[in-house]
Every structure is written in structure tokens, then in C-alpha cells.
Amino acid sequence: MTPIKCLALVLCVLIPESPGYAAPPCRPVGKGINFYSRAREIELGKELARDVEREARIIEDPVVSEYVNRIGQNLVNQSGAGYVFVIKVVRSEE
């Protein structure tokens, strides 16, 4: 039996801030101009997430999902990105 190969795909689903939610402080990612508003970035993230989920095979195993999500959320917390990330595992031959 060969081990299942999977690819962790970080889907950046940008969720609008809800009451009581305090977004972490953002830090500059790089130099240059950002042509999108925060609201537009959120909408683009949602659209991309829908596209990927329609085409990819998402692994629904709760143990695998929780493990990968925990690692991903630790990275997100350290990044200072200022957005909410939804992390899912995609089955892939790559």
C-alpha cells in the first residue's frame, strides 16, 4: 500500500470583521502599490476559494484536517497578515 499523497492548500478566505472581532495589526508585506481595497481583497479570496473547492478533491478526514489546520493557523498567527485564513487539505498527485 502506498501512502496517500496530499497537498495542503491554504485558502485565504478573507472574512469580514464581525462585532467583537479585533483584527491583528497589519504589517507591510512589501513595497509597491496595492490596487485593491480590503473589501475587494476579501471578495477575491472568497471567489478563489469557491473555484478551488469546485475543482479540487478536499480531504475530509477530521484528524488530518485538524493537524494541518493547527500548523497553518500557527503560521498565520505569526505572520501578522491581518486576515482570517481557512485551511483545507487537497488530495493531489503533486
Backbone torsions as a table, in degrees:
resi	resn	phi	psi	omega
1	MET	NA	129.9	178.6
2	THR	-90.5	146.3	179.0
3	PRO	-66.6	147.9	178.2
4	ILE	-71.9	127.1	176.7
5	LYS	-93.3	132.3	178.4
6	CYS	-140.8	158.1	-178.9
7	LEU	-121.1	125.6	176.6
8	ALA	-83.5	122.6	-179.5
9	LEU	-113.2	124.5	178.7
10	VAL	-91.9	112.5	176.3
11	LEU	-96.6	117.6	-178.4
12	CYS	-87.3	89.1	177.2
13	VAL	-93.4	110.0	-175.2
14	LEU	-87.6	112.4	-175.0
15	ILE	-97.8	129.7	178.8
16	PRO	-58.2	148.5	-179.2
17	GLU	-66.1	135.8	178.3
18	SER	-104.3	164.0	178.8
19	PRO	-56.0	135.9	179.8
20	GLY	86.2	-7.1	-179.9
21	TYR	-92.8	125.5	176.6
22	ALA	-109.8	112.1	180.0
23	ALA	-67.0	142.0	176.6
24	PRO	-64.8	154.2	-179.4
25	PRO	-63.1	137.1	179.0
26	CYS	-85.2	146.6	173.0
27	ARG	-121.6	154.0	-178.6
28	PRO	-62.6	133.6	179.9
29	VAL	-84.5	-38.9	-179.6
30	GLY	-170.2	-178.0	178.9
31	LYS	-84.9	156.4	178.0
32	GLY	124.7	-177.2	-176.9
33	ILE	-107.1	135.9	174.5
34	ASN	-97.5	116.3	-176.9
35	PHE	-86.9	-5.1	-177.4
36	TYR	-112.3	141.4	173.1
37	SER	-75.5	166.0	177.7
38	ARG	-59.7	-41.2	179.4
39	ALA	-61.8	-40.3	179.7
40	ARG	-68.6	-39.1	177.1
41	GLU	-61.8	-40.6	178.3
42	ILE	-61.1	-46.7	-179.6
43	GLU	-64.2	-42.6	177.9
44	LEU	-61.5	-40.5	178.3
45	GLY	-61.9	-42.8	178.2
46	LYS	-64.4	-42.3	179.2
47	GLU	-62.7	-45.3	179.8
48	LEU	-63.0	-42.3	179.7
49	ALA	-60.6	-43.9	178.6
50	ARG	-61.8	-43.2	179.7
51	ASP	-61.4	-46.3	-178.3
52	VAL	-65.1	-44.0	-178.5
53	GLU	-65.9	-28.9	176.5
54	ARG	-70.1	-35.0	-173.2
55	GLU	-98.9	-22.6	-174.7
56	ALA	-97.7	159.9	174.6
57	ARG	-98.2	104.5	-178.3
58	ILE	-80.8	132.3	176.0
59	ILE	-81.1	125.3	-175.7
60	GLU	-98.9	5.1	-179.5
61	ASP	-63.0	117.3	-175.5
62	PRO	-63.9	-32.3	-179.9
63	VAL	-68.5	-47.8	179.4
64	VAL	-64.2	-46.3	-178.7
65	SER	-59.8	-44.7	-179.6
66	GLU	-64.5	-42.4	-179.5
67	TYR	-62.1	-50.5	-178.9
68	VAL	-66.6	-39.8	179.0
69	ASN	-62.6	-41.9	179.9
70	ARG	-61.6	-43.8	177.9
71	ILE	-63.5	-47.9	-179.2
72	GLY	-61.1	-43.1	-179.4
73	GLN	-66.9	-33.3	174.3
74	ASN	-62.2	-41.6	177.0
75	LEU	-64.7	-43.8	179.3
76	VAL	-59.6	-45.8	-178.8
77	ASN	-60.4	-32.8	180.0
78	GLN	-84.2	-14.7	-173.9
79	SER	-80.1	-25.6	-175.7
80	GLY	69.5	26.6	-174.9
81	ALA	-64.8	-33.9	179.2
82	GLY	82.2	14.5	178.5
83	TYR	-129.2	164.1	173.6
84	VAL	-93.1	131.6	-179.7
85	PHE	-110.5	138.4	172.5
86	VAL	-110.0	124.1	-174.6
87	ILE	-114.5	127.1	178.9
88	LYS	-130.2	158.2	179.9
89	VAL	-104.8	130.4	-177.8
90	VAL	-110.8	132.1	175.6
91	ARG	-78.4	127.4	-177.1
92	SER	-152.0	152.4	176.0
93	GLU	-80.9	-10.8	-178.0
94	GLU	-79.7	NA	NA
